[in-house]
C-alpha cells in the first residue's frame, strides 16, 4: 500500500509537470481556450465637450479648462467604463466649428494573448491627446456657444445601447454672437423658463434626452456671488433636466 501511494503521487506530479509544459504551447498555437484573463467589455458611449473660450483660460478670472480636463478625463473614462469617446468644442459657433477629432475606441479589438490593460491605457492616452488637440483648436475660435456644443455631442455619441455619458468641461457661460446669457433675466423660475424657450426656439433642442451630463466648472465665474450662482445653477438644471430631459450629475464638478 505504501509503495502504491508513492507511485500514485509520482504519477500525479509527472502529470502536473506535463500539463505545465503543455498549456503555454497550447496558448502559443492559438487554441480555442482563453489563455489569459479577459477584461470586462467596455460598452458605454461617452462624449467630451471642451470649452476654448476666453473664460476657460489659465488666468485669475478664468477657470482653466485645460487643468480641469487633465484632472478629470482619466477618472471619468475609467469610472463610466467608456468604450468610445467623441468630441465637441465650445466655440463661437460650436455646432459648425471646424475643430474635429475622430472618435477614439477605448476597448480596441484584441485576441486571447492581448494585454488588455496596457492596450486600454494606450487608448486612454490617445483620447487625452485628442482632447487637448480639440481644446487647442477651440481656443483659436473663441466664443462660448455651450448649447451648440451640447447639440453637436448629442449628434456624435452612439445611441440605442447603454446610456451615453457626457463630460462637459465649461463654465457654461453661454455667450455666442447672437445670445449672451449674462444679459438675460434668470432671477426667477418664470423668467428662466422664458429664456430657455427663447434659446430652444432659436437653436432647437440638443439631442441629449436620457443622457448623463457631468459638468466640470459650471458657474465658476460666480464663486464670489452666491445669489447669482444659485440662479445660474437653476437655469442650467432647468434647461438640461427640465427641457432637454437629460440627467445632471455633479460628480466631477469640482
Residue pairs with C-beta under 8 A, 6 or more apart in sequence:
23 35
24 35
26 33
26 35
27 35
27 36
27 112
27 113
30 111
30 112
34 112
35 112
35 113
36 112
36 113
36 114
36 115
38 112
38 116
39 116
39 117
39 120
40 81
41 83
41 107
42 81
42 82
42 83
42 106
42 107
42 120
43 81
43 83
43 107
43 161
43 162
44 80
44 81
44 82
44 83
44 162
44 163
44 164
44 165
45 82
45 83
45 84
45 86
45 157
45 158
45 159
45 161
45 162
45 164
45 165
46 76
46 77
46 80
46 82
46 83
46 84
46 85
46 86
46 106
46 157
46 164
46 165
46 166
46 167
47 85
47 86
47 87
47 88
47 153
47 154
47 156
47 157
47 164
47 165
47 166
47 167
48 73
48 85
48 86
48 87
48 88
48 131
48 134
48 153
48 166
48 167
48 169
49 87
49 88
49 89
49 90
49 146
49 149
49 150
49 153
49 166
49 167
49 168
49 169
49 170
50 65
50 69
50 87
50 88
50 89
50 90
50 131
50 134
50 135
50 138
50 169
50 170
51 65
51 89
51 90
51 138
51 144
51 146
51 149
51 169
51 170
51 171
51 217
52 65
52 89
52 90
52 91
52 99
52 135
52 136
52 137
52 138
52 139
52 140
52 141
52 142
53 90
53 91
53 138
53 142
53 143
53 144
53 170
53 173
53 175
54 62
54 142
55 61
55 62
55 63
55 144
55 171
55 173
55 221
56 62
56 63
56 64
56 65
56 66
56 90
56 169
56 170
56 171
56 217
57 64
57 65
57 139
58 64
58 66
58 67
61 221
63 171
63 217
63 220
63 221
65 135
65 169
65 170
65 217
66 132
66 135
68 169
68 216
68 217
68 254
69 131
69 132
69 135
69 169
69 216
70 128
71 254
72 167
72 169
72 216
72 252
72 254
73 127
73 128
73 131
73 167
74 124
74 128
75 252
76 82
76 165
76 167
76 214
76 252
77 85
77 106
77 124
77 127
78 124
79 251
80 165
82 106
82 165
83 105
83 106
83 107
84 103
84 104
84 105
84 106
84 157
84 158
85 103
85 104
85 106
85 127
85 130
86 103
86 153
86 156
86 157
87 100
87 101
87 103
87 130
87 131
87 134
87 153
87 156
88 94
88 149
88 150
88 152
88 153
88 156
89 97
89 99
89 134
89 135
89 137
89 138
89 141
89 149
90 138
90 143
90 144
90 145
90 146
90 149
90 170
91 97
91 99
91 138
91 141
91 142
91 143
91 144
91 145
91 149
92 141
92 142
92 143
92 144
92 145
92 176
92 177
93 141
93 143
93 145
93 148
93 176
93 177
94 143
94 145
94 146
94 147
94 148
94 149
94 151
94 152
94 176
95 145
95 148
95 149
95 151
95 152
96 148
97 137
97 138
97 141
97 152
98 137
98 141
99 134
99 137
99 138
99 141
100 134
101 130
101 131
101 133
101 134
102 130
103 156
104 123
104 126
104 127
104 130
105 123
106 120
106 123
106 124
106 127
107 120
107 123
108 119
108 120
108 123
110 116
110 119
143 175
143 176
143 177
144 170
144 173
144 174
144 175
144 176
145 174
145 176
146 168
146 170
146 172
146 173
146 174
147 174
147 179
147 199
147 203
147 206
148 176
148 203
149 168
149 170
150 166
150 168
150 206
150 208
150 213
150 240
150 244
151 203
151 204
151 206
151 207
153 166
153 208
154 206
154 207
154 208
154 211
155 207
157 164
157 166
157 211
158 164
163 210
163 211
163 212
164 208
164 211
164 212
165 211
165 212
165 214
166 208
166 211
166 212
166 213
166 214
166 246
167 214
167 216
167 252
168 213
168 214
168 215
168 216
168 218
169 216
169 217
170 215
170 216
170 217
170 218
171 217
171 218
171 219
171 220
171 221
172 215
172 217
172 218
172 219
172 232
172 236
173 181
173 182
173 221
174 180
174 181
174 199
175 181
175 182
178 202
179 199
179 202
179 203
181 195
181 235
184 191
184 195
185 191
185 195
186 192
186 195
186 231
186 232
186 234
186 235
187 231
189 234
189 238
192 231
192 234
192 235
192 238
193 238
195 235
196 235
196 238
196 239
196 242
196 243
199 239
200 243
205 243
205 244
206 244
208 240
208 244
208 245
208 246
209 244
209 245
209 246
210 245
210 246
210 247
211 246
211 247
212 246
212 247
212 249
213 240
213 246
213 247
213 248
213 249
214 249
214 250
214 251
214 252
214 253
215 236
215 248
215 250
215 252
215 253
216 252
216 253
216 254
217 253
217 254
218 232
218 233
218 236
218 253
219 229
219 232
219 233
219 236
222 228
222 229
222 232
223 229
236 248
237 248
240 246
240 248
241 247
241 248
